Amino acid sequence: MMNINVLRLDHRKKRDARITTHVCLTSRAFGASKTYLSGEEDQKLMKNVEDVVERWGGDFQVEYKKSYMNLIEEWQNNGGEVIHLTMYGSQVQDVIEEIRESPKDKLIVVGGSRVPTKIYKKSDYNVSVTKQPHSEVASLAVFQHMLMDGSEFDLEFDNAVFEVIPTAEGKQVNIHEENKTDDE
């Protein structure tokens, strides 16, 4: 399985807490192993995401990086590739197969406020998920879905306390008592 990480640029605590949380949860649910946050450090947000992982399983991590450019350069120096999601890039349907077939670790970059030109220049791919402005969460979900070729629907999250059982009506949740911690 490919190693997928996500970098959320320019997080602002007061303005972006909800959307950045959704970036983290989406990246996790769709198969990423880690989300890096840049911008303002937000321990509360990171703790909230870690709490979700404790309850819903897996080994997903969230980490703050003061310098996103250092992370990008380190990623590429270690043989990984950087995919920047933007409405100004190559259309996802035209490049997804090439990206999927590459054995390189993936760092998917999603913006916050205005994305600096250096991100466009440094990225291995600038990928457009539609040519219209919309949410970075939507772009991330569509891109990861296409990258995973739908296999994210079958992901298993080890050590989950809660597990949703899909049903046509109602809500069914298995509770795995053996995975509960003393805090729950």
Phi and psi in degrees as a GROMACS rama.xvg file:
@    title "Ramachandran Plot"
@    xaxis  label "Phi"
@    yaxis  label "Psi"
@TYPE xy
-71.2391  151.308  MET-2
-90.5719  115.912  ASN-3
-117.23  127.154  ILE-4
-126.798  158.405  ASN-5
-126.181  140.708  VAL-6
-116.662  119.443  LEU-7
-98.1092  114.862  ARG-8
-79.9454  145.944  LEU-9
55.2534  46.612  ASP-10
-65.6008  133.49  HIS-11
-117.692  119.536  ARG-12
-53.8656  -50.1825  LYS-13
-74.5014  -32.2284  LYS-14
-96.4189  -32.5956  ARG-15
-111.953  7.14338  ASP-16
-54.6448  -46.9461  ALA-17
-67.3188  -47.5616  ARG-18
-68.0109  -38.4647  ILE-19
-67.337  -38.4338  THR-20
-58.9937  -43.4156  THR-21
-66.1182  -34.3507  HIS-22
-60.5599  -46.354  VAL-23
-62.9207  -47.825  CYS-24
-66.543  -38.1677  LEU-25
-66.7492  -45.8566  THR-26
-59.3211  -41.4787  SER-27
-64.4337  -52.0102  ARG-28
-62.2678  -28.7815  ALA-29
-99.2646  14.0232  PHE-30
108.839  3.29479  GLY-31
-78.2277  154.109  ALA-32
-99.5149  -16.3974  SER-33
-157.702  147.741  LYS-34
-121.578  130.217  THR-35
-97.7988  138.534  TYR-36
-111.414  134  LEU-37
-120.404  171.704  SER-38
99.4586  -134.826  GLY-39
-80.721  133.614  GLU-40
-69.033  136.657  GLU-41
-137.55  85.114  ASP-42
-62.9282  -35.199  GLN-43
-63.3882  -46.2429  LYS-44
-61.331  -45.8076  LEU-45
-62.1028  -40.4891  MET-46
-64.6747  -40.442  LYS-47
-61.4297  -42.1895  ASN-48
-66.6697  -43.0209  VAL-49
-60.858  -35.7898  GLU-50
-64.3213  -39.1435  ASP-51
-61.4897  -44.3347  VAL-52
-62.0193  -41.4307  VAL-53
-60.4843  -39.1128  GLU-54
-82.7816  -37.1417  ARG-55
-105.574  -1.85599  TRP-56
91.9356  177.232  GLY-57
89.8997  178.537  GLY-58
-120.59  29.7965  ASP-59
-59.6981  142.724  PHE-60
-126.95  153.721  GLN-61
-128.181  135.071  VAL-62
-141.383  139.892  GLU-63
-87.9365  136.37  TYR-64
-128.453  117.184  LYS-65
-63.6266  -43.7633  LYS-66
-109.238  103.46  SER-67
-68.6215  -28.8545  TYR-68
-68.6336  -37.0513  MET-69
-62.2844  -41.7248  ASN-70
-61.6872  -46.5671  LEU-71
-61.3867  -46.0527  ILE-72
-64.7618  -42.358  GLU-73
-62.1454  -42.3172  GLU-74
-58.911  -49.0741  TRP-75
-69.3147  -37.8712  GLN-76
-63.5565  -26.0919  ASN-77
-91.4983  12.3137  ASN-78
91.3621  4.8327  GLY-79
-86.7233  168.241  GLY-80
-119.945  152.055  GLU-81
-111.925  125.926  VAL-82
-118.383  113.221  ILE-83
-98.0827  123.041  HIS-84
-89.0824  122.255  LEU-85
-154.946  154.508  THR-86
-78.2714  -3.21902  MET-87
-100.945  6.40173  TYR-88
-96.2384  -169.293  GLY-89
-66.3487  144.478  SER-90
-68.3864  136.242  GLN-91
-53.9597  -40.6503  VAL-92
-66.4786  -19.8195  GLN-93
-87.847  -20.5407  ASP-94
-121.243  -7.80809  VAL-95
-63.4642  -37.7786  ILE-96
-64.7589  -42.8325  GLU-97
-61.412  -43.896  GLU-98
-65.992  -45.2484  ILE-99
-61.9999  -38.5143  ARG-100
-77.4213  -17.474  GLU-101
-68.9854  131.986  SER-102
-77.7639  -2.05866  PRO-103
-71.4853  147.886  LYS-104
-61.8297  144.878  ASP-105
-107.555  133.163  LYS-106
-118.252  109.529  LEU-107
-93.8692  124.349  ILE-108
-105.223  126.357  VAL-109
-121.174  141.444  VAL-110
-79.7595  173.945  GLY-111
-121.607  -105.797  GLY-112
-77.6074  -152.005  SER-113
-57.3578  126.54  ARG-114
-83.9963  128.248  VAL-115
-66.1665  149.196  PRO-116
-56.1421  -33.7438  THR-117
-61.6297  -26.1524  LYS-118
-67.3664  -44.8946  ILE-119
-60.1062  -42.5351  TYR-120
-72.4516  -36.0859  LYS-121
-81.802  -23.6446  LYS-122
-69.3109  145.178  SER-123
-72.8963  -33.6681  ASP-124
-137.359  135.277  TYR-125
-108.44  115.771  ASN-126
-119.228  130.098  VAL-127
-98.1445  125.587  SER-128
-106.603  89.7198  VAL-129
75.7381  167.474  THR-130
-108.639  26.6345  LYS-131
-124.803  151.623  GLN-132
-67.8845  135.1  PRO-133
-161.971  -163.335  HIS-134
-80.3404  141.806  SER-135
-65.58  -26.3231  GLU-136
-68.0354  -43.4952  VAL-137
-63.8347  -44.3785  ALA-138
-59.3735  -44.8571  SER-139
-62.8844  -45.5742  LEU-140
-62.8537  -46.5064  ALA-141
-64.3476  -45.3572  VAL-142
-62.9475  -48.3455  PHE-143
-63.5221  -37.1942  GLN-144
-60.328  -45.3252  HIS-145
-69.4804  -38.6957  MET-146
-62.9281  -43.1508  LEU-147
-80.4911  -5.8904  MET-148
53.7358  37.2899  ASP-149
83.3258  -4.47516  GLY-150
-70.1382  -12.4105  SER-151
-64.8657  -20.8531  GLU-152
-67.0094  -21.2142  PHE-153
-105.292  9.14471  ASP-154
-64.5565  140.714  LEU-155
-108.529  137.203  GLU-156
-113.286  103.953  PHE-157
-61.9376  149.784  ASP-158
63.6287  26.5039  ASN-159
-71.3161  139.311  ALA-160
-81.6022  -42.1338  VAL-161
-111.288  140.225  PHE-162
-139.859  118.676  GLU-163
-77.0519  132.279  VAL-164
-104.982  113.369  ILE-165
-60.1119  131.025  PRO-166
-140.982  152.98  THR-167
-70.1692  -29.4438  ALA-168
-136.582  145.629  GLU-169
77.0026  -171.697  GLY-170
-125.819  130.049  LYS-171
-127.706  122.208  GLN-172
-130.008  125.879  VAL-173
-85.9041  136.045  ASN-174
-109.956  120.391  ILE-175
-95.8418  90.7772  HIS-176
-54.8629  -34.7669  GLU-177
-65.0469  -17.2825  GLU-178
-98.4159  -1.98333  ASN-179
-70.7381  144.268  LYS-180
-96.496  175.254  THR-181
-65.7982  -21.1927  ASP-182
-76.3565  -16.3403  ASP-183
